[in-house]
């Protein structure tokens, strides 16, 4: 079983997926949305990912496809695996749901904030209540978690946009009424536009200018 991968970030896809070049091979790695936002500005850089694997099948045939899920920090992987233990969540639903940093999700679980949890993709009221009942006493260390600055084994030679600026802008876009998907599309369009970005306000200005 692979536990870590280091390679060059070749592509960041539209959904929860990246492509990582390792030697002569290019690997598909699934990533939750909060990790994807951190990687958006790092194409061409070397990154280290903490990996978990699972087999994906279907109800029609017997073909099983191996999948890899990647995280920038080991604590994020630990939280994902804990989240997957909730009844009726599972790997694919957990991958889709983790649109916010793990500290925010863990904090909302400790607060028993059902309403906040239902803002996560694919999480309804019943799922939110089950998450709280299952994890409320298990997430303390994650609610206090502060991600290390930078990425272990990552190249620091290529200047780029601070990933935290993108993460804060994502929250700001949703606070003014955009869905998680619409906020992600806006950020992708802005990044592809190549404009100079230093602050959250720069992103909001671009997001809501005429025709954007």
Beta strands, then each sheet from edge to edge (+ up, - down):
strand 1: 4-12
strand 2: 17-22
strand 3: 25-30
strand 4: 46-56
strand 5: 65-71
sheet 1: 3+ 2- 1+ 4- 5+
end
